[in-house]
Every structure is written in structure tokens, then in C-alpha cells.
Amino acid sequence: MPNWLKLIISIILPQAAGLTGAYFTISSVDSWYGTLEKPFFNPPPWLFGPVWTTLYLMMGWVCYLIWKSNHSQKRFLLSLYFIQLALNAIWSPAFFGAESPALGLVVIIPLGVLVFICILQFKKISPWASWLMIPYFLWVCFASLLNFSIWYLN
């Protein structure tokens, strides 16, 4: 498969995961989520779309950097990538779809751990791939704190 096609697929996959999350989020923001007590550090709703879109673009680039390599552990590292992407896609249905901050925590905590493992492991193939995952990890840490705070307050 040519690298340009790998790049396109790599960019589309996390955006598709994001669209899955957006489906559950949009339908819940004005109803259930709007009734919840939130911590003082809860960002304005308009911020989430641009942040996630940027992070998904970065994640797509990471996937491409891993996929195009000839490293012997490429398959294993892509497996880690896709497992974390699946957890990412599951979080919104768990939190918003099921209207359950507790279930959101059950998903987001392993997600954060796996993203951290990806950062460490991706260095084997590409330091850039590792660095590009750091903003995502920091946002997942923040989202975990936000998720926990919403669970605690409600």
C-alpha cells in the first residue's frame, strides 16, 4: 500500500472515532449533561470540538508514522494504538450515552494508562510519534480529572 494512502487512512480513523463520540455527546450535552454539577475548571463546551479535532489529527499522524515503518514491532505497536483508539471511542457512549460518569471512569482510566504506554513504546519507531501523543495524554489526564469530579459532585 502506498504511503499516501496509509496517511489518508491514518487521518480518517481517529476522526471516525471522534464522530462516534460526538454522536453520543451532542445528544446528551443539552439534556442530561446540562443538569450535572460540574467543577469550577470545567471548560466551555465550544472548546472540546477544536481540541479533540486537533488531537485526532495528531493521533492520525502518529498512526501513519508507525504504520509506514519497517520496525519489527510495528504490528504490536499498531495493536496498542488501535486498542487505545477503541477505548477512546467507547468513552463517550459510556459517559454520555449511558449517562454514567462511573462507567466513564472505568473506560478513561485504562485509556490514560494505555496512552502513556504508547508514548513509551512508540519511541522505538519514531520519537515524533511519541512526542505527538503527549498532548493527547495530558488532555486524557485532564478529562479523567474532570470525569472523576463530575462523578464525585453528582
Summary of the structure (lengths in Angstrom):
residues: 154
radius of gyration: 15.9
end to end distance: 49.5
largest distance: 50.2
contacts: 469
relative contact order: 0.16
helix: 82%
strand: 0%
